[in-house]
Amino acid sequence: MPLPPLNCPSCGAMLELKYRHSKMVVCKYCGQTSYLNVDSLFTVGSPIVLVDYGSVLSVGKRGKIKNKPFEVVGRLRFDYEDGFWDEWLLIMDNEAEIWLQEDEGEFVLFRKKNLSDPPQYTSLVVGSITAIETDDVFLTEKNKAVINGGEGELPFQVVAGEKADYVDGIVVGKKLIASLEYMPDGVVYNVAEPLTMKDFLFN
């Protein structure tokens, strides 16, 4: 259900929030990031506008993934030594929070899960198998990243330049991708399924 509109504290533009769990919104007009506090906004950091690299997705885009309707309400971009990747926040037809990761034209669909007892980043070794939740994960990559910025709405508060180290792997015995993201407010565990363009239908 859409929330009452608010005005950007920086430029005064009207911001129509669509996701009831939003804690952060980026103004599409001036690029100012604001945190949502009950029914008001306060700015954080300097305005940032993400460079458009021609993705098929954009905030406000609607369509279907495997015949399930979705709408894009936000994006978060991460920089790492080999480039960047985007994570798009999708709201499905039942308002479930789903994330779509895009990296060099490849897509994976996942849900974020907070861990109560996450493994230490320094203890993880590429090429080993680590138990995460109920999964055994073969670790394939470990790297450091930073948050470049965001747009639209997000269900957590971040600031451009904050660390977001990650470890990627494969769930043993399943055709699923796993990753650990060491975000500013905690460690997030992602389990994802790869997608192809055949899985998308855009309105």
TORRO-19901 format. One record per residue: residue in one letter; x negated, y negated, z negated of N, C-alpha, C in turn. Coordinates in pm, whole numbers, padded with zeros to 5 digits, always signed. Example, Ala and Ser with C-alpha at 12.3 -4.5 7.8 and 13.67 -1.06 7.14 Angstrom:
! TORRO-19901
A-01319+00569-00780-01230+00450-00780-01320+00330-00780;S-01285+00225-00708-01367+00106-00714-01290-00003-00787;
//
This chain:
! TORRO-19901
M-00085+00120+00000+00000+00000+00000-00088-00124+00000;P-00067-00220+00092-00148-00342+00096-00138-00421-00033;L-00248-00486-00072-00251-00568-00192-00222-00713-00155;P-00184-00795-00256-00161-00937-00227-00287-01000-00168;P-00274-01088-00068-00391-01150-00006-00464-01241-00104;L-00596-01249-00089-00680-01337-00168-00760-01424-00072;N-00814-01534-00122-00894-01622-00040-01042-01603-00069;C-01123-01602+00036-01267-01589+00021-01319-01706-00062;P-01394-01679-00169-01447-01788-00253-01547-01876-00179;S-01603-01826-00067-01705-01901+00005-01646-01993+00112;C-01562-01936+00201-01511-02016+00313-01361-02045+00305;G-01291-01979+00211-01149-02004+00193-01058-01922+00282;A-01115-01838+00369-01033-01756+00459-00949-01656+00380;M-00831-01625+00433-00745-01528+00367-00796-01387+00392;L-00806-01309+00284-00852-01171+00292-00736-01080+00253;E-00689-01001+00346-00579-00908+00319-00638-00771+00286;L-00633-00734+00158-00688-00608+00113-00591-00494+00139;K-00643-00381+00187-00558-00267+00223-00574-00148+00130;Y-00687-00143+00056-00715-00025-00024-00704-00060-00172;R-00616+00009-00242-00587-00029-00381-00703-00002-00476;H-00803+00077-00434-00918+00106-00521-01039+00018-00489;S-01019-00083-00406-01131-00169-00368-01188-00244-00488;K-01321-00248-00495-01391-00325-00597-01483-00430-00534;M-01490-00427-00401-01577-00520-00330-01519-00544-00193;V-01530-00666-00144-01481-00700-00011-01578-00797+00054;V-01599-00781+00184-01687-00870+00260-01600-00949+00357;C-01612-01080+00353-01532-01165+00440-01573-01146+00585;K-01476-01118+00671-01507-01096+00813-01538-01225+00886;Y-01512-01339+00822-01537-01467+00887-01676-01523+00855;C-01715-01517+00728-01844-01576+00690-01947-01475+00642;G-01905-01349+00618-01998-01246+00576-02030-01247+00428;Q-01958-01326+00349-01984-01333+00205-01930-01209+00133;T-02013-01149+00051-01971-01036-00031-01912-01088-00161;S-01797-01031-00200-01733-01070-00326-01690-00945-00401;Y-01702-00952-00534-01651-00845-00620-01508-00879-00659;L-01426-00775-00666-01286-00792-00704-01271-00768-00853;N-01218-00867-00923-01198-00859-01067-01050-00884-01095;V-00976-00773-01113-00831-00777-01132-00766-00841-01010;D-00730-00969-01016-00664-01033-00902-00743-01155-00852;S-00876-01156-00877-00958-01268-00832-01089-01215-00775;L-01159-01302-00702-01284-01265-00638-01395-01357-00687;F-01516-01302-00702-01632-01387-00728-01747-01340-00641;T-01821-01436-00586-01923-01406-00487-02047-01345-00551;V-02121-01268-00469-02247-01210-00512-02340-01205-00392;G-02464-01247-00410-02561-01243-00302-02533-01346-00194;S-02613-01340-00088-02598-01432+00025-02513-01368+00133;P-02444-01448+00215-02365-01391+00324-02450-01308+00419;I-02397-01192+00461-02467-01102+00552-02368-01055+00658;V-02409-01061+00783-02330-01007+00892-02410-00894+00956;L-02354-00773+00956-02426-00658+01011-02435-00669+01162;V-02550-00632+01216-02569-00630+01361-02485-00519+01422;D-02414-00551+01529-02329-00453+01597-02412-00376+01700;Y-02417-00244+01682-02494-00160+01775-02404-00078+01867;G-02282-00122+01885-02194-00058+01983-02129+00069+01936;S-02101+00081+01807-02033+00199+01757-01890+00206+01810;V-01835+00328+01820-01696+00345+01860-01603+00307+01744;L-01659+00288+01624-01581+00254+01506-01597+00107+01472;S-01500+00053+01401-01504-00083+01350-01400-00094+01239;V-01419-00190+01150-01321-00210+01043-01186-00247+01106;G-01082-00176+01065-00949-00194+01122-00913-00093+01229;K-01012-00019+01277-00988+00080+01382-00900+00193+01328;R-00807+00237+01411-00718+00348+01374-00727+00460+01475;G-00693+00578+01431-00695+00693+01521-00666+00820+01445;K-00716+00930+01498-00700+01060+01435-00831+01135+01441;I-00858+01210+01335-00969+01304+01332-00909+01442+01308;K-00926+01529+01407-00865+01662+01401-00716+01652+01369;N-00651+01558+01438-00506+01535+01429-00459+01473+01297;K-00553+01427+01213-00515+01361+01089-00534+01210+01105;P-00429+01129+01088-00441+00984+01107-00537+00921+01008;F-00608+00817+01053-00699+00744+00966-00703+00598+01007;E-00751+00515+00913-00782+00376+00941-00915+00343+00874;V-01003+00272+00944-01131+00230+00888-01109+00103+00807;V-01148+00106+00678-01130-00014+00595-01263-00074+00549;G-01374-00002+00565-01501-00057+00520-01620+00014+00580;R-01735-00050+00569-01860+00010+00617-01974-00030+00525;L-02066+00064+00502-02186+00039+00425-02304+00082+00510;R-02407-00004+00521-02523+00029+00603-02647+00048+00516;F-02722+00154+00548-02845+00185+00477-02964+00176+00573;D-03073+00118+00526-03198+00115+00603-03296+00215+00543;Y-03366+00288+00630-03476+00374+00585-03587+00364+00687;E-03698+00435+00665-03818+00411+00746-03799+00439+00894;D-03706+00527+00930-03686+00561+01070-03573+00483+01136;G-03509+00393+01063-03398+00318+01121-03290+00288+01019;F-03165+00321+01052-03053+00296+00962-02943+00396+00990;W-02850+00407+00895-02727+00481+00921-02611+00404+00858;D-02491+00428+00909-02370+00364+00857-02281+00468+00790;E-02213+00426+00685-02109+00508+00622-01979+00430+00627;W-01881+00485+00697-01751+00421+00717-01650+00476+00616;L-01581+00388+00548-01475+00429+00455-01344+00440+00532;L-01287+00560+00531-01161+00586+00600-01051+00612+00499;I-00933+00562+00528-00815+00596+00451-00729+00685+00539;M-00704+00806+00491-00623+00900+00567-00475+00875+00538;D-00387+00953+00599-00243+00928+00589-00189+00941+00448;N-00261+01012+00359-00213+01024+00221-00294+00935+00126;E-00365+00835+00183-00446+00740+00108-00568+00805+00043;A-00605+00925+00086-00725+00988+00036-00848+00912+00086;E-00950+00902+00002-01074+00833+00038-01169+00931+00106;I-01198+00905+00232-01286+00991+00311-01397+00904+00369;W-01515+00961+00382-01630+00887+00437-01679+00954+00563;L-01715+00871+00660-01768+00919+00788-01906+00858+00807;Q-02006+00944+00809-02143+00897+00829-02178+00899+00977;E-02237+00789+01024-02279+00778+01163-02428+00748+01167;D-02502+00833+01235-02647+00817+01246-02690+00852+01388;E-02726+00750+01465-02770+00767+01603-02668+00846+01687;G-02541+00810+01671-02436+00870+01751-02385+01004+01701;E-02439+01053+01589-02392+01178+01531-02305+01147+01409;F-02198+01224+01392-02101+01198+01287-02086+01318+01194;V-02072+01290+01065-02034+01393+00969-01927+01334+00878;L-01831+01415+00841-01717+01373+00758-01736+01430+00619;F-01729+01345+00515-01756+01397+00381-01676+01323+00274;R-01676+01382+00157-01620+01320+00038-01734+01298-00061;K-01731+01186-00130-01831+01158-00231-01786+01214-00366;K-01880+01279-00436-01850+01334-00568-01956+01286-00666;N-01913+01224-00776-02007+01184-00880-02048+01304-00964;L-02175+01311-01000-02227+01422-01077-02246+01382-01223;S-02208+01470-01313-02227+01443-01455-02371+01468-01499;D-02439+01562-01432-02577+01595-01468-02659+01614-01340;P-02688+01506-01270-02757+01516-01141-02904+01552-01158;P-02963+01618-01059-03106+01648-01065-03188+01520-01049;Q-03304+01518-01112-03392+01402-01099-03449+01397-00957;Y-03451+01277-00900-03501+01260-00764-03644+01310-00752;T-03728+01281-00850-03869+01319-00845-03890+01469-00853;S-03792+01543-00904-03808+01687-00921-03770+01767-00797;L-03707+01705-00699-03659+01776-00582-03769+01789-00478;V-03780+01910-00420-03887+01940-00325-03826+01991-00195;V-03863+01928-00083-03816+01973+00048-03866+02114+00075;G-03776+02200+00125-03810+02339+00152-03768+02433+00041;S-03720+02376-00070-03674+02459-00182-03522+02467-00183;I-03468+02557-00265-03324+02571-00284-03289+02521-00423;T-03194+02430-00429-03154+02368-00555-03005+02389-00579;A-02969+02422-00702-02828+02439-00738-02767+02302-00766;I-02660+02268-00692-02588+02144-00713-02440+02177-00724;E-02381+02144-00840-02243+02186-00867-02236+02338-00850;T-02148+02386-00762-02136+02531-00739-02208+02575-00612;D-02286+02484-00552-02353+02513-00425-02503+02537-00445;D-02559+02623-00361-02703+02635-00347-02740+02559-00220;V-02827+02460-00235-02859+02372-00124-03007+02385-00086;F-03030+02416+00042-03166+02420+00095-03203+02278+00137;L-03304+02220+00073-03339+02080+00094-03424+02064+00219;T-03381+01972+00307-03448+01953+00436-03514+01816+00451;E-03472+01717+00372-03528+01583+00387-03516+01507+00255;K-03618+01427+00227-03618+01343+00108-03679+01210+00147;N-03609+01100+00120-03659+00972+00168-03605+00858+00083;K-03664+00743+00101-03623+00623+00030-03545+00532+00125;A-03442+00470+00074-03359+00381+00155-03317+00262+00070;V-03269+00160+00138-03212+00043+00070-03079+00011+00135;I-02993-00054+00060-02863-00096+00111-02883-00223+00193;N-02848-00219+00321-02862-00334+00409-02749-00433+00386;G-02627-00381+00371-02510-00466+00350-02384-00389+00381;G-02272-00457+00375-02145-00391+00401-02049-00485+00470;E-01933-00432+00502-01824-00514+00555-01692-00449+00521;G-01586-00526+00529-01455-00474+00491-01446-00453+00341;E-01378-00346+00301-01356-00314+00159-01434-00190+00120;L-01481-00187-00006-01552-00072-00060-01504-00046-00202;P-01502+00082-00245-01450+00115-00377-01555+00108-00488;F-01669+00045-00461-01772+00026-00562-01846-00103-00530;Q-01926-00148-00626-01996-00276-00612-02144-00252-00583;V-02192-00310-00475-02333-00299-00439-02382-00437-00393;V-02514-00451-00390-02576-00574-00344-02681-00537-00240;A-02686-00611-00132-02786-00587-00029-02926-00592-00091;G-03010-00494-00052-03146-00485-00103-03164-00386-00215;E-03053-00336-00271-03064-00238-00379-03110-00102-00324;K-03181-00027-00407-03233+00103-00368-03119+00204-00353;A-03137+00296-00259-03040+00404-00239-03115+00525-00183;D-03205+00581-00264-03283+00696-00219-03191+00815-00195;Y-03235+00908-00110-03147+01020-00075-03226+01147-00052;V-03155+01259-00065-03208+01393-00034-03101+01466+00045;D-03137+01519+00161-03043+01591+00247-03074+01741+00247;G-02973+01820+00278-02993+01964+00285-02877+02035+00351;I-02879+02166+00343-02776+02252+00401-02725+02344+00292;V-02593+02357+00281-02534+02446+00181-02554+02590+00228;V-02622+02668+00147-02656+02805+00184-02529+02888+00202;G-02521+02957+00316-02407+03045+00342-02285+02975+00398;K-02297+02844+00421-02184+02768+00474-02234+02675+00584;K-02147+02642+00677-02185+02549+00784-02153+02407+00739;L-02216+02368+00629-02191+02237+00571-02322+02165+00544;I-02318+02033+00556-02432+01948+00526-02414+01891+00386;A-02522+01883+00311-02517+01829+00176-02616+01716+00162;S-02584+01619+00078-02680+01512+00050-02655+01457-00090;L-02763+01411-00150-02759+01339-00276-02799+01196-00249;E-02716+01100-00294-02748+00960-00278-02767+00899-00416;Y-02884+00843-00440-02916+00782-00569-02882+00634-00562;M-02753+00606-00586-02698+00472-00573-02721+00391-00701;P-02704+00258-00695-02727+00175-00814-02639+00213-00934;D-02516+00260-00908-02426+00291-01019-02418+00440-01050;G-02509+00521-00994-02510+00663-01024-02544+00747-00902;V-02553+00876-00924-02587+00969-00817-02460+01027-00758;V-02452+01028-00625-02335+01079-00554-02375+01203-00476;Y-02292+01305-00484-02314+01428-00409-02213+01434-00295;N-02264+01452-00173-02179+01459-00054-02188+01597+00009;V-02074+01653+00043-02069+01776+00123-01989+01744+00248;A-02049+01773+00364-01991+01722+00488-01984+01827+00597;E-01891+01805+00690-01882+01887+00809-01916+01803+00931;P-01997+01856+01023-02031+01781+01144-01909+01766+01235;L-01904+01654+01308-01797+01629+01404-01857+01601+01542;T-01777+01619+01644-01814+01577+01779-01709+01477+01827;M-01734+01411+01938-01639+01313+01989-01506+01378+02026;K-01505+01509+02050-01380+01579+02082-01285+01581+01961;D-01341+01560+01841-01258+01561+01720-01186+01429+01698;F-01220+01324+01776-01163+01191+01759-01055+01163+01862;L-00954+01090+01818-00854+01033+01908-00825+00893+01858;F-00852+00791+01938-00835+00653+01892-00707+00593+01949;N-00643+00509+01867-00520+00442+01909-00552+00329+02006;
//
